Amino acid sequence: MEDEMLSHPELRHLIELALLPRASNCDIHHDGSMSIQLLAPITCAVELTVVGIDPATLASNRAITRLAVEIEEEAKASLAACSKMPCHA
């Protein structure tokens, strides 16, 4: 299965599973690119959006896991940067 291209529904499902326990939305667009939205745990607000992902690069479990880790790290970095910003009243 490592060499076989996953169907779009299978790929979406595997990515959303890899990002658990965080909720996420994974969409494949008409141009073939993918976008992933990572949702905040309590509010379900969009916390991070990653666009322009090439599904062909996600042909293995290892590649999907690597993407999930990168998204989690980016979300943590983004949250840390936002927490350092002054509050707006």
N, C-alpha and C positions, 0 to 999 in steps of 0.2 A: 504494500500500500504506500510505501515511502515514495515511489516513483510516479504514482498515479495522481492526477489532478483531482482534488476534492470538488464536489459540487458546491455551488454557492450556499445552499442551505446547510450542508454539512460544515463548511468552513465557518459560517456565522455561528453555528451552534458550538463548535469547538473553541472559537475565540471567546465567546460569552462564558463558557465553562472555565476557560483558563483564567479569566478575570474575576471569578468568584472568590470571595463572597461579595465583591463589588458588583453592582448592577451596571449593565452596559447595553448600548445599542450598536449594532454592527450593520452597516448598509453597503450593498454593492450597487454602484451607479451604472447608468447606461453606457458610459465610456469604459466600463470594466474596472474602474478604480474602486477602492473601498474606503469607507470612513468609519471611525469608531468613536463613540461618545462614552466617556466614563462618567457615571452619575454619583452624586454625593450620597453618602449612606442614609442620612435621615430625610433630607428634603427631596431627593431624587432630581435635584437641579443638575444641569450639565456642568461638570467640573473641569473636563478636559475634552477637546475634540482633536482627533488626529485624522488628517485627510491625505488623499493621494497614495494610499497603500496599494501596492501591486499584488493582487491575490496569487499570482504565479510564484511569488517568492515564499509563499506559505504552504509548501507541498509536504512538509513533515511536521511531526509533533514537536520536534526540537525548534523549528522555525516559529511555530505558533507560540510556544512557551517563551522564546526569546522576545517576541513582540509584546506579549503580555507583561513580561518583566520590565521592558523599556517603557511601556505605557504607565505602569505603576510608579516607576522611578520618576518619570516626567510629572505625574500628578503630585507626588510628594514634593518635588522641587518647586512646582508652581504654588502649592499650598504654603510652603515655607516662605517663598518670596512674598506672597500676599500677606502673610502674617506679620511681616516686617514693615509693611506700608502703614502710614498713619491713618487713623480712622477719619472718615468724612462724616461730619454732622449735618 
